[in-house]
Amino acid sequence: MFNRHYIPTLMRKRLISLFIPFLLTLTALLSCRAEPKQQSNGSIPEDPELSVKIGQMLKIGFRGLTPEESSHIIRDLKEYHLGAVVLFDYDVPTRTPMRNIDNPAQLKRLVDALRRHASIPLLVAIDQEGGRVARLKERHGFPPTRSAQTLGNINNRDTTRYYADITAEILQQAGIDVNLAPVIDLNLNPENPVIGDIERSFSDRPKQVVSHARVFVEAHRNRGILTTLKHFPGHGSSQDDSHLRMVDVTEVWHPDELIPYRKLIRSGHADMIMTAHIFNRSWDSAWPATLSPQVITGMLRNELGFDGVVISDDMQMDAIRAYFGLETAIEQALLAGIDILSFANNSEYNSDIVPEAHRIIRKLIRDGRITEERIDDSWQRIRTLKLEHL
């Protein structure tokens, strides 16, 4: 635990340690900074055809340092009106430490090229939480980061603001407009393999989590970057990793895990919210949170009053993929109230996931299992988000 009385000295040391690598990073990005963020040539239509609305509800990952290295991403942007992409530095299926990110200048070129191919303004997202979950790493020429747990232990809002602003500025310079952060899970199980054990939580105390999350969100908003609160309705008490299996939190989840969401929604600090692939029979005896109308529509929308964009965690994680077929997972996520379906292509890689998802959603509508009105609801929330922020 850090003593707050030593924060000025600590900050001076960290400023010195960060100065040289940060200066090198800024030098590499000066040419990028001089130009405005390049956007697609398209506008955001009020009532487009159904295929456009479906495409805007999808976010995918892809391989390649340039769009041309992954031919399907250009196809997906042009033919299927893909609404969002997510970038990674490491390719898990091939265990290759080079996926979309090599250096700051290359990253900026990649993002600009993606936007030029998009028919509708594109959301470009990344997981840049800090600490062990940071795609923009020092080895690629980016400044060092600090984990949420480190910042929570310091427990100084100015320190959190300092590091959050560094992160937001780097995203702004790269043209990335969505940070899939902050994590607002409570650190109720320090040995939790996917949260506590890798230092992704600010604290086990709701008030402290809310305080630092607000600073994080505000620093990003000052740079024009959207943030994403995660993982609803709380992954911090779990004992397993939803990347690997279905995680049952029935016996360990605590109602306090909703407090950060309730307070941040009420204070207007929730741009988007990401779901958790966790199961709790007291919420829903059949479906995990991402696929549960009781959780997404009931708890998040009706009880907590969130009317913005809800994005799923990766639908290819084993907590979903190993238990449900793709059609069932998509259908149930839409029935639950998910607005953007995420397919990171980093547990398994499917270059045709966008056309497959398009086909499935059209079939669900044709069969009367999903209504066009349901698609319109998500389209309007996505459209509002893009009009306000892009």
N, C-alpha and C positions, 0 to 999 in steps of 0.2 A: 504494500500500500504506500502511495506517495504522500508525503506531507505537503499540504498546500502552501506552507510558508516558504518552501523552497522552489516554488514554481518560477519566479523571475530568473533564478540562476539556471534552472532546468531549461527554460525557454531560450536563454542566451546560448547555452551549449548546443541546443538542437538547431537554432538558427545558423550557428557557425557550421555544424556538421552537414546541414542541408544546402548551404550556400553554393558550394562548388558544383555538385551534381545538378542542382536546380538551375544554376546559371547556364550550364551546358545544355540542359533541356530547353530553356527559353531561347537560347541562341539557335538551336535546331529548328525551333518553331516560329522564329520571327517572320519568315516569309508567309507562313500560314496565317499569323495573327493580323497581318496587314490587309487581308482580304475578308469580306463578309462571308458568313457560312453559306455555302452553296446549297441551294435547294432544288427540288425538281422543277421542271418547267410547268408542271400541271398545277391546278388549283384544287380546292376541296369542294366538290359539287354538293349541292343541297340534297338531291335525291337521285343518286346514281343507280345504274342497273344492279341487279342482285349479285352478279359476279364480283363487282367492285366492293360491295359491302362485305361479302365473304372474305375476300382477300385482305381487307383491312382488319379483320379479326384474327389474323395469323401473324405470329412472330417466329422466325426460324434462325438457326445458326447454319453456317456454311464454311467450307474450306477455301483457303486462298488468300494471298496477300494482295491480289488484285481481283476485281470481279471476273475478269476473263479467265482466271485460273479455275473458276467454278462456273461452268456454263449455265448450270441450272438456276443460279441466283439471278442472272440477267433475265432468263425466261420467266422466273417467278415474279420479278418486278414488272416486266412489260406485259406478259400475257395474263397473269393471275392477280395483278394489282396488289402485291404483297405490301402489308402495312407497316411491318417492323422487322428489324433484324437484330441479332445479338452477336457480339464479338467475343472471341476467346483468344488467349495466348497459347493454350496447350490443347492438343487434340487427344482426348482420352482414348477413343477406340484404337488408334494407331500408336499411342504413347509417343507422340511426336511433339517436341517443344517448339513448334512453329505452326501456327494456324492462321490467324489474321493479323498478328502484330509482330513487327520486326523492330521498328524505330518510330519516333514521332512523325517525321516527314512522310514516311510510307503510310502510316495510319491515316494521316490527313488526306493523302491522295486517294486511299481506298474509300474513305467515307464520302468524299466529294464525288467520286465516280458512282458510288451506289445511289446517291441522291439524283445524279443526272439521269440515271436509268429509270427512276421511279416516276410513275404517271401521276401519283398523288404524293404530297409531302410525306417523307418517310421518318419513322421513329428509329433512331439508331441507339441501341442500348448496350450496356456493359455492366458487369458486376465489379464495381470498384469500391468495396466496403472499406478496405484498409487492412493491413496485417496480412494474414495468410490468404484471404480472399481478395485479391487485387490482380486484375488482368494486366494492368500497366505497371510493370515491375522495373526495378532499377537496372536489371541486365539489358532491358530494351531502351534505356536512356531516360527513364522517368524518375521523378523524385521518390524517395522512400516514404512509406506510409506508416500509420500507427493503427493498431487494431482497436475496435470498439472497447474491448475490455481494458486495454491500456489507458484509453482516454477516460473511461469510467472510473478507473482506479485513481487517476490524477484528480478527476472530478472538478475540473475548472472549465467553465464554459468558454473562456477566451482561448484556452488551449485547443478545445474541440473545434472552435470556430477557425482557428489558425490552420489546422490540418484539413478541415472540410473545405476551406477556401482554396488551398493548394490543389486539392482533388478537383474541385469544380472548375478551376481555371484551366487545368490540363485537359479536362473533358471539353471545355469550351473551345480551346485552341485546336483540338482534334476534330471538332464538328460533331461530337457525340452529344445528344440532347437528353438521354435518359440514363440515370444511374439507378441500377436495381439495388438500391440501398436507401435508407439505413435498415438494419435489422433491429426490430423493437421487441424481439423475444426476451422474456425475463430469464436470467441465468439461474433457474431453479434447480438445475442438475448440472453442476460443474463438470461432471464426467460425460455429459451428453456428447456423443461423437461428432455431431454435425453442428452444434452451437457452442456450448460451454467449453468443450475440450480444445476448440480451435479459436477461442477468444472473440467470438462474433457478437457477444451481447455486452451492452454498456453496464448492466447491473442486474441484481436480483430484485431491486426496488423499483416499482413502477414510476415513482416521482422522478428518480434519477434518470431512468431511461427516457422519459418524456422530455426532461430538460435538455439532454444532449441531442436527442433526435430533432427537437425544434431548431436548435442551433445548426445542425447538419443540413436540414431542409432549407433554412433561410440562407445559408451560405451558397447553396446550389441555386436557389431562386435568384439570388443577386447576380449570378452568371448566366441566367437563362436556361438552367438545367432542371429537368423534371426529376423527382425522386419517387421511390417506390417503397412503401412500408411493407415489411415482411417479417414472419410468415403467418398469416392469419389462419386460425384464431390463437396461435401461440405454439411454437415448437420447442420452447426452452426447457420444458419439463420432461421431454421425451428421453427414452433410454436407447433408442435405435436411430439409424440413418435411413430416411425415406428414399435416398438414392438407391438403396440396396433391397429394401423390403417394405411391406406395409407396416406402419408404425402405429401401435395401439397405445393411446394415452388415457384410456378410460380411468385407470386407477391413479394416475399421477397429475393430470391436468388440473389447474387451479383457476377459479374465476378471475383472480387478479391479473391473469394473462390478457384479459380483454381491456384492462384499464388504459394502457398506452394507446390503443386504437380509439377508445372512446374519447380520451382527452385530445388527441391529435386531430381527430375528425372534427370535434367541436371547435377547436381553435383554428381550423382552416389550414392545417399543415399536412393534409393527405392529398397528394397529387394523384397517385395510383396506389393500389393495394394488391399485393401478391398473396396467393393462397398457399396453404400447407397441405401436403398429401398425408395427413394424419387422420386416424380413425378414433372416434369416441362414441361408444354406443349410447351414451346419454344424449348426444346430439342427434345421431342418426344410426339406426341399427343395421343399415344396409350399405351406406356409402361413406368413403373418406371425405374430408372437408371440401376438397376441390370439386367433388362430384355431387355435393349435397345441397339441395334446395333449402333445407332447414338451416344450414350454416351460412351459405352465401346470400340467399335472398332473405331468409328469416333473421339470422343474427346480424349480419353485416349491413344489409340494406335497411331492413325494417326496424330492428332493435337499435342499432348504432347510428342509423341515418346517413350512411355513406351513399352518395348518388353519383360518384365518379367511376372511372374505369377500373375494373377488377381484372387482373391478369393472373393466369395460372402459373404455378411453378411448372417446371419442365414435364410435359406429358409423357416423355420417354423414360422417365425415371422408373425404376423397378416397382416402386409403390403403386404405380398405375399400370405400367406395361405388363408386368408379370401376373396381374390379376384380372385385367380387362382387355378385351379386344379393342382395336383402334376405333371402330364404329361405336361401340358401347361407350367408350371413354369420351368421345367427342359429343355424342348425344347427351350423356348425363351431365357433362360440364356445361353445355348450353342450357339444359333444363335447370341446372343449379343457379345460373346467372353469370357465368364467366363471359367477359367481353373480348379478351384477347387470349387465344390458345397458344401456348409456348411449346415449340419443338426445337430444343437446343441443338439437336444432331450431335450431341457430345456424350451420350451414353451408347447409343447406336447411331449409325449414319444412314439416312434415307434421303437420297437426292430428289426423290419424287414425293416427299411428304406434302408439299403444297398442292400439287394436282390431286393427290389422294384425299386430302382433307376437303378440298373443293368438291370433289365427287361425292364424298360421304355427306357433307352438309346439304348439297342439292338433293340427294336421295332422301335424307331425313325430312326435308321440306316436301318433296314430292309424295312421300308416304304419309304425310300428315303428322309426323312425330315431333317436328319442330315447325313453328309457324313463321311466316315471313315477318310478322309483327315482332317476334322475339329477336330476329336478326336486326330489324330496324332499331330496336331499343339500344342494342350495342353500338350500331353504327352511329346513332346520334350522340352517344357518350364519347365515342372515339373522335367524331367530327368536332364536337365542342372542345375537347382537349387540344386537338391540333390547331383549331382556329385561334384558341387563346394563347398557345405557347410556341407555335412554329412560325 
